[in-house]
Amino acid sequence: MRSERRRRILDQLRGDGTGEPTERLCQVCADVVGVTGAGIMLMAGDVPQGSVCATDEVSALIEEVQYALGEGPCVDAYRTDRPVSEPDLATPQTSRWVGFSGAAVEAGVRAVFGYPLQVGAVRLGALNLYRRTPGPLSGDQHADALVMADITAEAIIGLQANAPPGKLAAELEAGSDFQYVIHQATGMVAAQLDISVGQALIRLKAHSFGNDRPLKDVARDVVARKLRFDTPTERDPRH
């Protein structure tokens, strides 16, 4: 049965030969499982790196919020190495992802599902699926999503195989939303405070939340040297 699912999905991927490879991959993820939208997030060391692709603006928002807050279905699926499901974000049985859930529900998301992307011992990130109506995935949908996650992980490895060391493959970068300015700012803050990159990212996010500003805007100020974290007080340049 799994081999039949795999063959069916691969046939569908080959049949859709238009657009960028990652855009096709994202769209087929949504179509195969039968959900409203899909996104693919890459992660490294438990830190989201950015979105490879998203099928629509809501999927892109889901990826962005997870990146900024460090919480959500993709983050949990990656960290636990198992699928994560929330059939009803508006009225969950267990409250979680306090920051993520509010933003997602406001955007019209009612159900979210995260599937880890892994090839052997190599963990890559997670596949995020969302639906505008509440309710769990059916058994067949879940089985399709598991196979789709395997195929997605293999596709990412394949696209990255010929890229120069330390560089992202052009096919992966073409439709991506990688937060380069945030990575750069994180490195600068880490150097300013002599702390780890992970700790520096937490400081950036805390400043973003405390000043009610988008994380990208805070990062841009750090890179432009309008904001430093090694001063007695971190003054927001707007004040």
C-alpha positions in Angstrom: 0.0 0.0 0.0 2.8 2.4 0.9 4.6 1.7 -2.4 1.3 2.3 -4.3 0.9 5.7 -2.5 4.5 6.6 -3.3 4.1 5.7 -7.0 0.9 7.7 -7.2 2.5 10.8 -5.6 5.6 10.6 -7.8 3.4 10.3 -10.9 1.6 13.4 -9.8 4.9 15.3 -9.2 6.1 14.3 -12.7 2.8 15.3 -14.3 3.0 18.9 -13.0 6.0 20.2 -14.9 5.4 23.9 -14.5 7.0 26.4 -12.2 9.9 26.1 -9.8 10.6 22.6 -8.4 9.9 23.6 -4.8 6.7 25.4 -5.8 5.4 22.3 -7.5 6.4 20.2 -4.5 4.5 22.4 -2.1 1.4 22.4 -4.2 1.4 18.6 -4.7 1.8 18.3 -0.9 -1.5 20.2 -0.4 -3.3 18.5 -3.3 -2.3 14.9 -2.3 -3.3 15.2 1.3 -6.4 17.3 0.5 -5.7 20.4 2.6 -6.0 24.1 2.0 -2.3 24.8 1.9 1.3 23.6 2.6 4.7 24.9 3.5 8.2 23.5 3.8 10.4 24.8 6.6 14.1 23.9 6.9 15.7 23.8 10.4 19.1 23.3 11.8 20.0 22.7 15.5 16.4 23.2 16.6 16.4 26.6 15.0 14.1 27.4 12.0 16.1 28.6 9.1 13.3 29.7 6.8 10.6 28.6 4.4 11.6 26.8 1.2 8.1 27.3 -0.3 4.5 28.0 0.6 1.4 27.5 -1.5 -0.3 30.8 -0.5 -0.1 33.8 1.7 -1.6 32.1 4.7 1.0 29.2 4.4 3.7 31.8 4.2 2.4 33.6 7.3 2.3 30.3 9.2 6.0 29.7 8.3 6.9 33.3 9.2 5.2 33.2 12.6 6.8 29.9 13.5 10.2 31.3 12.5 9.8 34.4 14.6 8.3 32.7 17.7 10.2 29.4 17.5 6.9 27.5 18.2 4.3 25.7 16.2 3.6 22.4 14.5 6.7 22.4 12.3 9.0 23.2 15.2 7.5 20.5 17.4 7.5 17.9 14.6 11.2 18.6 13.9 12.2 18.5 17.6 10.1 15.4 18.5 10.7 13.6 15.2 7.1 12.7 14.9 3.9 14.1 13.3 2.2 16.9 15.3 -1.5 17.5 14.9 -3.9 20.2 16.1 -7.4 19.6 14.6 -8.9 22.8 16.0 -6.6 25.7 16.8 -9.6 27.9 17.9 -10.7 25.5 20.7 -7.8 23.0 21.3 -8.1 20.3 24.0 -4.7 21.3 25.2 -3.5 24.9 25.0 -0.1 25.2 23.3 1.7 27.6 20.9 0.1 30.6 22.6 1.7 33.2 20.2 1.4 31.1 17.1 -2.2 30.0 17.5 -3.6 33.5 17.8 -1.9 34.7 14.7 -2.9 31.5 12.7 -6.5 31.6 13.8 -6.7 35.3 12.9 -5.5 34.4 9.4 -8.3 31.9 9.0 -6.4 28.7 10.0 -8.4 26.1 12.0 -6.3 23.0 11.7 -2.6 22.5 11.4 -0.4 19.4 10.9 3.4 19.1 11.0 5.4 16.2 9.6 9.2 15.9 10.1 11.4 15.7 7.1 14.2 13.2 7.5 16.5 11.0 5.3 18.2 8.4 7.4 19.9 10.2 10.3 19.7 13.6 8.6 17.0 15.8 9.9 16.0 18.7 7.5 12.9 20.4 8.8 9.2 19.8 8.6 6.3 19.8 6.2 3.5 22.1 7.4 -0.1 21.5 6.3 -3.1 23.6 7.2 -6.9 23.7 6.6 -9.5 26.4 7.0 -12.0 24.0 8.6 -11.4 22.2 11.9 -11.1 18.4 12.2 -8.4 15.7 12.1 -6.9 14.2 8.9 -8.5 10.9 7.9 -6.4 7.7 8.0 -5.7 7.9 4.3 -4.8 11.6 4.5 -2.3 10.9 7.3 -0.8 8.0 5.4 -0.5 10.2 2.3 1.2 12.9 4.4 3.7 10.5 5.8 4.7 9.4 2.3 4.7 12.9 1.0 7.0 14.0 3.8 9.5 11.2 2.8 9.4 12.2 -0.8 9.8 15.9 0.1 12.9 15.2 2.2 14.4 13.1 -0.6 13.7 15.9 -3.1 15.4 18.5 -0.9 18.5 16.3 -0.5 18.5 15.7 -4.2 18.3 19.4 -5.1 21.0 20.3 -2.6 23.3 17.5 -3.7 25.2 19.5 -6.3 25.3 22.8 -4.4 28.7 24.3 -3.4 29.6 23.5 0.3 27.9 25.9 2.6 25.6 27.3 -0.1 21.9 26.7 -0.7 21.0 25.1 -4.0 19.6 27.6 -6.5 16.5 25.5 -6.9 15.8 25.7 -3.2 16.6 29.4 -2.9 14.4 30.3 -5.9 11.1 30.3 -4.1 12.4 30.5 -0.6 11.9 33.1 2.2 15.1 32.6 4.2 15.7 35.1 6.9 19.2 36.2 5.9 19.1 39.5 7.7 18.0 37.8 10.9 20.9 35.3 10.6 23.3 38.2 10.1 21.9 40.2 13.0 22.0 37.1 15.2 25.7 36.7 14.5 26.3 40.4 15.3 24.5 40.2 18.6 26.3 37.0 19.5 29.6 38.8 18.9 28.5 41.9 20.8 27.5 39.9 23.9 30.0 37.0 23.5 27.1 34.5 23.7 26.0 31.6 21.5 24.0 32.1 18.4 21.0 30.4 20.0 21.1 32.8 22.9 21.5 35.8 20.6 18.4 34.8 18.6 16.5 34.6 21.9 17.6 38.1 22.7 16.5 39.4 19.3 13.1 37.8 19.7 12.7 39.2 23.2 13.5 42.7 22.0 11.0 42.2 19.1 8.3 41.1 21.4 9.0 43.7 24.1 8.9 46.5 21.5 6.0 45.1 19.5 8.1 45.2 16.3 8.5 42.6 13.6 11.7 40.5 14.1 12.9 41.4 10.6 12.7 45.1 11.4 14.7 44.7 14.6 17.3 42.6 12.7 17.6 45.3 10.0 18.3 47.9 12.7 21.1 45.7 14.2 22.7 45.2 10.8 22.5 48.9 10.1 24.1 49.5 13.5 21.1 51.6 14.7 20.6 49.1 17.5 23.2 47.4 19.7 22.8 44.9 22.5 26.1 45.6 24.3 25.0 49.0 25.6 23.7 49.5 29.2 20.1 49.7 27.8 18.9 48.4 24.5 17.2 51.5 23.1 14.8 51.0 20.2 15.9 53.5 17.5 12.2 54.7 17.1 12.2 56.1 20.6 
